Amino acid sequence: MKRRIVLVDDHELVRVGVRSALGDRVEVLGEAGDVPSAIALIERCAPEVVLLDVHLPGGNGPAVIAGLPDTTARFLALSVSDAAEDVIAVIRAGARGYVTKAISGNELLAAIERVAAGDAVFSPRLAGFVLDAFAKHPGEPRDTELDQLTSREREVLRLLARGYAYKEISSRLSISIKTVESHASAVLRKLQLSNRRELSRWAAERKLE
């Protein structure tokens, strides 16, 4: 039985490559390149598995999952990023697995099958991030302030704390200056900070720089 899937990635060439790698071994119900269209497509098609990129226009992977509280689809993150914060954010949002785009077609097909069956799928290194994040350490409370930031907001936070200008952050993250400003405002608001100086001090205290 072919698994019914949806591809969510903002790069058309990536979607074409995934389709080519999987061939006719799955049924691709549709593709989406941003958060709103992904949510609408998944609601309409009801796939078994969603291959979900982490960073998308109009939000991120966790925002797609959050926008579908009643879906029966299972989410498998497929990203170029292997950053711990990206892995942890999407798993906390509800994804069943996380693999990088270095994966082969056969490995990706096996991951789709396992996620569809209800298993969790990670490469060994990424699994370590998840275990560390969710392990219970007596006397070591979770940083609830940091938890409320999205993975992209954390990236912007780190670069701001290092002294990068908005234009430099825009270039490094391949997003618009307006988007950088929006993320920076969200970070300051969520952390209840007034300016970059306070933000730098907050980040330094947590060794996030």
PEHU-V518394 format. One record per residue. N is the residue number from 1. SS is DSSP state (h for helix, s for strand, l for the rest). Layout:
# PEHU-V518394
N & SS
N & SS
This chain:
# PEHU-V518394
1 & l
2 & l
3 & s
4 & s
5 & s
6 & s
7 & s
8 & s
9 & l
10 & l
11 & l
12 & h
13 & h
14 & h
15 & h
16 & h
17 & h
18 & h
19 & h
20 & h
21 & h
22 & h
23 & h
24 & h
25 & h
26 & s
27 & s
28 & s
29 & s
30 & s
31 & s
32 & s
33 & l
34 & s
35 & h
36 & h
37 & h
38 & h
39 & h
40 & h
41 & h
42 & h
43 & h
44 & h
45 & h
46 & l
47 & l
48 & l
49 & s
50 & s
51 & s
52 & s
53 & l
54 & l
55 & s
56 & s
57 & s
58 & l
59 & s
60 & s
61 & h
62 & h
63 & h
64 & h
65 & h
66 & h
67 & l
68 & l
69 & l
70 & l
71 & l
72 & l
73 & l
74 & s
75 & s
76 & s
77 & s
78 & s
79 & s
80 & l
81 & l
82 & l
83 & l
84 & h
85 & h
86 & h
87 & h
88 & h
89 & h
90 & h
91 & h
92 & h
93 & h
94 & l
95 & l
96 & l
97 & s
98 & s
99 & s
100 & s
101 & l
102 & l
103 & l
104 & l
105 & h
106 & h
107 & h
108 & h
109 & h
110 & h
111 & h
112 & h
113 & h
114 & h
115 & h
116 & h
117 & l
118 & l
119 & l
120 & l
121 & s
122 & s
123 & l
124 & h
125 & h
126 & h
127 & h
128 & h
129 & h
130 & h
131 & h
132 & h
133 & h
134 & h
135 & l
136 & l
137 & l
138 & l
139 & l
140 & l
141 & l
142 & l
143 & l
144 & h
145 & h
146 & h
147 & h
148 & l
149 & l
150 & l
151 & h
152 & h
153 & h
154 & h
155 & h
156 & h
157 & h
158 & h
159 & h
160 & h
161 & h
162 & l
163 & l
164 & l
165 & l
166 & h
167 & h
168 & h
169 & h
170 & h
171 & h
172 & h
173 & h
174 & l
175 & l
176 & l
177 & h
178 & h
179 & h
180 & h
181 & h
182 & h
183 & h
184 & h
185 & h
186 & h
187 & h
188 & h
189 & h
190 & h
191 & h
192 & l
193 & l
194 & l
195 & l
196 & h
197 & h
198 & h
199 & h
200 & h
201 & h
202 & h
203 & h
204 & h
205 & h
206 & l
207 & l
208 & l
209 & l
